[in-house]
Every structure is written in structure tokens, then in C-alpha cells.
Amino acid sequence: MGCAALPEVGPNGISLNNWFPSEEGPKSAEDVEWFQRALAEAEAFASRPVLVNMDRPFDVRQGRKTLCRWIAGEYQEGGPAWVAPDWKAPARKRRPKPTGMSVDEYEALLRDRLAAAGFDFRRPDHELACLMFLACGWEPVACDQDFLYYEARDDGIEFGRWFHHGPKSRTARHERVALRFSSPKLRGYKFRDAMGMCSGPDDASTFAKKLQKIFTELDRKVSRWRAEWRRYDPTQGP
């Protein structure tokens, strides 16, 4: 691509031209010969043209002088795309490594605290389980993001803690530690409030009230709950 500063071309003295006979570049010996002839003609202009090279090294030249270059693969979000010839990319900031216990250690801690509080899977108490999850909900775990959640579907309701490993949600690795309360009497039941999340202690009270409201309504239909531990691991599945 060439940009020639000629007084007779346009009101501003600038003309922008594609110097390849096709968008894909020269395809034959004739194309290469044509391109070399065009460059030789440009060099003869009284005012040297500014040549933009859209192939590597993606530079912009006027004669033998490089004016700037496109950094292409070195680009960082929020930074420049075209830079001075001697520009060097700044060192990439390393994402701080998450600190805290592992998800496995958190699961073991939660199991121990449930057992110490008297939780019995044979006659599960959802109110006690919810209190324990809330009490352990802010223990530091090595992950990039986490939150408490509940999800009501099929024949029961599940609540627990969700972990994201990675800075971007779409590409993050996900893990969950949860308890699921279910009953055959809830098959086909239409839940009014199917999902909720709690991202911090400030939301804990509202989260607990919503969960309590759901169970209060369901307790009218269910006299005996079945509880099961749920661990979602990206390598093993539910």
C-alpha cells in the first residue's frame, strides 16, 4: 500500500493506493515484476511516498527511513497498535497467584464442621447445613473468584460454593462443592425461585432468607429429605 504526497493529487496532496494487483498479493512472476516496477516508479517521485507494508515486519517507510511499525503479536489490550521503530513492549504484568487452601482442603473442612455440628445424612437438617455453608463461605480458597449459590430443579434443591480458576469467566476452570436435598415428591414441581447467588458477606443475610423461604414452602410437601454430597470437578464430572 502506498501513500504518495504529491501536490497535484487531491486537495491535501495525499493519495492512498493499493499497490498489489489483488488483495492476496502477487501470485505470479508477472505480479512480482509489476510490483517491483511500481516501487521503482515511486522512488522516482520528487516527494518520497510513504509505503505501508501490510506483511511482516508491518512497517511504514519513506525512502530508507522507517517511520513506525505495527506491533501485531506484541499488542496488549489498552496499548498502542502502531509504535515508533525502536519501541519495546513493556513487561507483561503477572497475574498474582491466588492464595488460600485448595478446594479439596475446603471440602474436608466443611465436612468436618458439618459432622461436628451434628449433621446426619440419615435425617438431614437443611437449616443446619445452610448455616454451616454460610459460616464456611468466606474461608480463603485459592481461586480467582467464588460465590455461594443455590439451584432448584428436577426433584430438589442444591446449595454450595462455586469456584472459578482463571481470570476470564468463559475460559475459567470451574469447581463446586455442594449439598443436594431431594425428594420423589418434588418430581415435576415448578420452583418459583430457581437460582440465587451470594458474592460476599454483605449479601449473606438476603441469600439465607431466600433459601429459607424456598425450604419453608417445600417442607409442606416433603416430610423426609434425602441429602447427598456433590462435588463438581472439571476432570471427573459431577
C-alpha positions in Angstrom: 0.0 0.0 0.0 1.4 3.4 -0.9 0.6 6.9 0.2 2.2 9.5 -2.1 2.5 13.1 -1.0 2.1 14.8 -4.4 0.8 18.4 -4.6 -1.2 17.6 -7.7 -3.2 14.8 -6.1 -6.2 15.8 -4.1 -6.8 19.0 -2.0 -4.5 17.7 0.8 -1.8 16.4 -1.5 -2.2 12.8 -0.4 -3.3 9.7 -2.4 -3.8 6.3 -0.9 -3.2 3.4 -3.3 -3.2 -0.4 -3.1 -0.1 -1.5 -4.9 -0.9 -5.2 -5.1 -2.9 -6.3 -8.1 -5.1 -8.4 -5.8 -5.9 -8.5 -2.0 -3.9 -11.7 -1.7 -0.7 -10.1 -3.0 1.4 -11.1 -6.0 0.6 -14.6 -7.3 2.8 -14.9 -10.3 6.1 -13.8 -11.8 4.2 -11.1 -13.7 2.7 -9.8 -10.5 6.1 -9.6 -8.8 7.6 -7.8 -11.9 4.7 -5.4 -11.8 5.2 -4.7 -8.1 8.9 -4.1 -8.5 8.3 -1.7 -11.4 5.7 0.2 -9.3 8.2 0.6 -6.4 10.9 1.9 -8.8 8.4 4.5 -10.2 7.5 5.5 -6.6 11.2 6.0 -5.8 11.4 8.5 -8.7 8.7 10.8 -7.2 10.0 14.2 -6.2 8.3 13.7 -2.8 9.2 10.3 -1.5 6.0 8.2 -0.9 5.1 6.7 2.4 5.0 3.0 2.0 2.9 0.9 4.4 4.0 -2.8 4.4 1.0 -4.9 5.4 3.2 -8.0 5.6 5.9 -8.6 8.2 7.6 -6.6 9.5 4.5 -4.4 9.2 6.4 -1.2 8.9 5.8 2.2 7.4 8.7 3.7 5.4 9.6 6.8 3.5 12.6 6.0 1.4 15.0 4.2 3.7 13.6 5.7 6.8 11.2 3.7 9.0 8.5 6.0 10.4 6.6 3.5 12.6 5.6 -0.1 12.7 2.5 -2.2 13.6 3.3 -4.3 16.7 0.9 -7.1 15.7 1.5 -10.1 18.1 3.1 -7.8 20.7 -0.2 -5.9 21.2 -1.5 -5.6 24.7 -5.1 -4.6 25.5 -5.3 -0.8 26.1 -1.9 -0.2 24.5 -0.9 1.3 21.1 -1.1 -0.6 17.8 1.4 1.5 15.8 4.6 2.5 17.5 8.0 4.1 16.9 10.6 1.9 15.2 12.7 1.5 18.4 9.6 0.8 20.7 9.9 -2.1 23.1 6.9 -3.9 24.6 6.7 -3.3 28.4 7.0 -6.4 30.6 3.6 -8.1 31.0 2.2 -7.8 34.4 2.0 -11.2 36.0 -1.4 -12.1 37.5 -1.0 -12.5 41.3 -1.2 -16.1 42.3 -4.4 -16.9 44.3 -3.7 -17.7 47.9 -5.6 -19.9 50.4 -6.5 -23.5 50.9 -7.2 -25.9 48.0 -10.8 -26.8 47.1 -10.1 -30.3 48.4 -9.0 -28.8 51.7 -12.1 -26.6 51.8 -14.3 -29.7 51.2 -12.6 -31.6 54.0 -13.0 -28.6 56.4 -16.7 -28.3 55.5 -17.3 -32.0 56.0 -15.6 -31.8 59.5 -17.6 -28.8 60.6 -20.9 -30.4 59.4 -20.1 -33.5 61.4 -19.0 -31.5 64.5 -22.3 -29.6 64.3 -24.2 -32.9 64.3 -25.4 -33.1 60.7 -26.7 -36.5 59.9 -27.2 -37.7 56.3 -29.8 -40.2 57.6 -32.1 -37.4 58.8 -30.6 -34.3 57.2 -31.3 -30.9 58.6 -31.2 -28.3 55.7 -31.3 -25.4 58.1 -28.2 -26.6 59.9 -26.4 -27.4 56.6 -27.2 -23.9 55.3 -25.8 -22.3 58.4 -22.5 -24.3 58.1 -22.1 -23.4 54.4 -22.6 -19.7 55.3 -20.2 -20.0 58.2 -17.5 -21.5 55.9 -18.5 -19.5 52.9 -15.7 -16.9 53.2 -12.8 -19.2 54.2 -9.9 -18.3 51.8 -9.6 -20.7 48.9 -7.0 -20.4 46.2 -9.2 -19.3 43.2 -9.8 -16.2 41.2 -13.5 -15.9 42.0 -16.0 -17.7 44.2 -19.6 -17.3 45.4 -22.3 -19.2 47.2 -25.2 -20.4 45.1 -28.4 -22.4 45.2 -30.2 -24.1 42.3 -33.7 -25.6 42.4 -34.6 -28.0 39.7 -35.8 -31.6 38.9 -36.7 -33.1 42.3 -34.7 -31.0 44.7 -32.5 -28.0 45.6 -28.7 -27.8 45.7 -26.7 -25.2 47.5 -22.9 -24.8 47.9 -19.9 -22.8 46.8 -18.7 -22.3 43.3 -15.0 -21.6 42.4 -13.5 -20.1 39.2 -9.9 -20.8 38.4 -8.7 -18.3 35.8 -9.1 -14.5 35.1 -11.8 -14.9 32.4 -15.1 -16.5 33.1 -15.6 -18.1 29.7 -12.2 -19.9 29.8 -12.0 -20.4 33.6 -11.9 -23.9 35.2 -14.9 -24.4 37.5 -15.3 -26.4 40.6 -18.2 -26.7 43.0 -18.7 -28.2 46.5 -22.4 -28.6 47.4 -25.2 -30.5 49.2 -28.3 -31.5 47.3 -31.6 -32.1 49.1 -34.2 -34.0 47.1 -37.4 -36.0 47.4 -39.5 -38.1 44.9 -42.5 -35.9 45.9 -40.9 -32.9 44.1 -40.7 -34.6 40.7 -42.4 -32.2 38.2 -42.6 -29.5 40.8 -42.4 -25.9 39.4 -40.0 -23.9 41.6 -40.8 -20.2 41.9 -37.2 -19.2 42.6 -34.9 -21.5 40.7 -31.5 -19.9 41.3 -29.6 -17.5 43.5 -26.1 -16.3 44.3 -24.2 -14.6 47.1 -20.9 -13.0 46.3 -19.9 -11.7 49.7 -20.8 -11.4 53.4 -22.9 -8.3 52.7 -25.3 -10.5 50.7 -25.3 -13.4 53.1 -28.4 -12.4 55.1 -30.6 -11.9 51.9 -29.2 -15.2 50.5 -30.1 -17.1 53.7 -33.6 -15.7 53.8 -34.3 -16.6 50.1 -33.1 -20.2 50.8 -35.1 -20.5 54.0 -38.2 -19.3 52.1 -37.8 -22.0 49.5 -37.4 -24.7 52.0 -40.3 -23.4 54.1 -42.5 -23.8 51.1 -41.1 -27.2 50.2 -41.3 -28.6 53.8 -45.1 -28.5 53.4 -44.8 -31.2 50.7 -41.7 -33.1 52.0 -41.6 -34.8 55.4 -38.3 -36.6 54.8 -35.4 -35.3 52.8 -32.6 -37.2 51.1 -29.2 -35.4 51.2 -26.2 -36.2 49.1 -22.8 -34.6 48.8 -22.0 -33.1 45.4 -18.5 -32.3 44.2 -18.1 -31.0 40.6 -14.6 -31.4 39.3 -13.7 -30.4 35.7 -11.6 -33.6 35.3 -14.1 -36.0 36.9 -17.5 -34.5 36.3 -20.4 -34.5 38.9 
